[in-house]
Amino acid sequence: MPKEPAGPSWGELVLLFLAIGAVFVLTFSHFQAYLPSTAKVADNAGYIDIARAIRVWRFNAITPKLFWGTAYAIDAVSLVCRVSESTALLVLSLLSGLASILLAFRIWGGWIAGYFLVLSMAWIQRVFLCGSEPLFVLLVFAAILLARREKWLWAALCASLATVVRPAGFFALTSVGLVLLYRREYKRLAGAVLISLAVGLAYVSPLWIYFGDPLATYHGYRGDWDSGFPLGLPFRPIIAAVWGTGRPATNLALNLGWVCFSVVGLLLMLRKEFRKYAGEHPYEVVFAISYLAFLFSYNSSFWSYAEFPRFVIPVIPILLVAFGQYSPKRRSVIWTLAVVSSVLAAFSAVGIKHVLL
């Protein structure tokens, strides 16, 4: 069997990251002013407003929905770097995105890290136009690396912090508990539970005091669900979204492509080769399977499909591991995808209609 060629080094990954950023920003700037846009797209304005409210500790103008972990991190960066909240969000996204790639390199090697960097337009947009995903992915990857090193309490801390950045971090946290419970490591399990409770109590206390509801940010998502519960029948919301909306064909194809990629990757986890990997690294596999099961069952006929490429970002490296030898080990492919994905990500962020005008 031929030896697999060496993947990109960490230095090449940094260069690749910078090249993607340059292409994306230059392309985006051709149509819109870049820096002002970073504070306006997606939920960024909401995170900045929450960060400002936390800074002065006044919440009367805040409607609780977005989880506050990103806002706390924005304030921390703002205080350390002495910059505005909008600049702090950009710094946070860029540094978290780069650190996530380097963690992916440490965990899975150069090929997986390289493809993770270039495959997802949603990831490129969230890193270079800002969002909560870079910090969330950084904390999840840190938990995976710490779990590999058997530092379970630190893994529980990172997973707990990920949960207050995005609620889906719950699956990273419960995976710690499930692995420790299976191994009957009850002392470590108790420590992990105490850490998660401490982080959770610190997070919900302001919500409880100022809004009268410790789960105010969780309950804020109810308007996104088709019923009062976040889970429904697997794939029902996704199928309803595909057939029940008039989205552009390009959007349907892109999102459906990521759904199919995830389903096939999940099926490939049944292979004998991957079962060996799962036995060596149970935490990340438990996380990936539980997280994907949630995405397939998320009870929102709009968001489950419309944002699937963004939601699936944290488990892309594990899906790439499942694909194994089906991923071409060629630098030319990665660099070509880097340019194509960067340009298309910028076009998508601006809006295809604006690009074609």
VENFENDA-V782769 format. One record per pair of residues at least 6 apart in sequence whose ideal C-beta (glycine too) atoms are under 7 Angstrom apart, sorted by the first residue. I is the first residue (numbers start at 1). GAP is how many residues later the second one is. Records with the same first field share a line. If there is no record, write none. Layout:
# VENFENDA-V782769
I: GAP / GAP
This chain:
# VENFENDA-V782769
4: 325
5: 324
7: 102 / 103 / 104 / 107
8: 8 / 102 / 106 / 323 / 326
9: 101
10: 92 / 95
13: 88 / 89 / 92 / 97 / 100 / 101 / 104
16: 98 / 101 / 322
17: 81 / 84 / 100
19: 319
20: 97 / 104 / 318 / 322
21: 107
23: 316 / 319 / 320
24: 100 / 104 / 318 / 321 / 322
25: 9 / 103
27: 315 / 316 / 319
28: 6 / 318 / 321 / 322
31: 319 / 323 / 324
32: 318
37: 92
38: 6 / 48 / 51 / 52 / 91 / 92
39: 6 / 9 / 47
41: 88 / 308
42: 89
43: 23 / 88
44: 45 / 86 / 87
46: 20
47: 19 / 23 / 24 / 27 / 42 / 85
48: 26 / 37 / 38 / 41
49: 13
50: 12 / 16 / 18 / 21
51: 20 / 23 / 24 / 34
52: 33
53: 6 / 8 / 9
54: 17 / 18 / 21
55: 20
59: 151
64: 143 / 147 / 152 / 153 / 156
65: 152 / 155 / 156
66: 151
67: 97 / 98 / 99 / 100 / 150
68: 96 / 149
69: 92 / 95 / 96
70: 62 / 65 / 95
73: 19 / 62
74: 11 / 14 / 15 / 18
77: 11 / 14 / 15
78: 6 / 7 / 10
81: 7 / 10
83: 8
89: 41
90: 40
92: 43
93: 34 / 37 / 38 / 41
94: 33
96: 38 / 39 / 42
97: 30 / 37
99: 39
100: 34 / 37 / 38 / 41
101: 12 / 16
103: 35 / 38 / 39 / 42
104: 8 / 9 / 12 / 37 / 213
105: 8
106: 39
107: 34 / 37 / 38 / 41
108: 209 / 213
111: 216 / 218
112: 205 / 208 / 209
114: 220
115: 205 / 212 / 219
116: 200 / 201 / 204
118: 216 / 219 / 220 / 223
119: 197 / 218 / 222
120: 189 / 193 / 196
121: 220 / 223 / 224 / 227
122: 187 / 188 / 191
123: 190
124: 217 / 218 / 221
125: 220 / 224
126: 7 / 8 / 184
127: 7
129: 220
132: 33 / 34
133: 177 / 180
135: 30
136: 26 / 29 / 30 / 33 / 178
137: 176 / 177
139: 19 / 22 / 23 / 26
140: 22 / 29 / 32 / 174
142: 16
143: 12 / 15 / 16 / 19 / 29
144: 139 / 140
146: 8 / 9 / 12
147: 8 / 29 / 136
148: 133
152: 24 / 28 / 36 / 40
153: 35 / 38 / 39 / 42
155: 21
156: 17 / 20 / 36 / 39 / 40
157: 38
159: 10 / 13 / 14 / 17
160: 13 / 35 / 36 / 39 / 40
161: 38
162: 7 / 10
163: 6 / 7 / 10
164: 35 / 39
167: 51
168: 123 / 126
171: 116 / 119 / 120 / 123
172: 115
173: 23
175: 108 / 111 / 112 / 115
176: 16 / 107
177: 12 / 15
178: 108
179: 103 / 104 / 107
180: 8 / 9 / 12
181: 8
204: 10
207: 6 / 7 / 9 / 10
208: 6
213: 6
222: 6
224: 76 / 79
225: 74 / 75
226: 6 / 11 / 73 / 74 / 75
227: 72
229: 70
230: 68 / 69
231: 66 / 68
232: 65 / 67
234: 62 / 63
235: 61
237: 61 / 62 / 63 / 64 / 67
238: 21 / 58 / 66 / 67
240: 61
241: 60 / 61 / 63 / 64 / 65
242: 10 / 14 / 63
244: 57
250: 102
254: 55
255: 50 / 53 / 54
258: 50 / 51 / 54
259: 49
261: 58
262: 30 / 50 / 57
265: 54 / 57 / 58
266: 26
268: 6 / 54 / 55
269: 53
273: 51
274: 48
277: 44
278: 7
284: 34
285: 33
288: 27 / 30
291: 23 / 24
292: 23
295: 13 / 16 / 17
298: 6
320: 7
347: 8
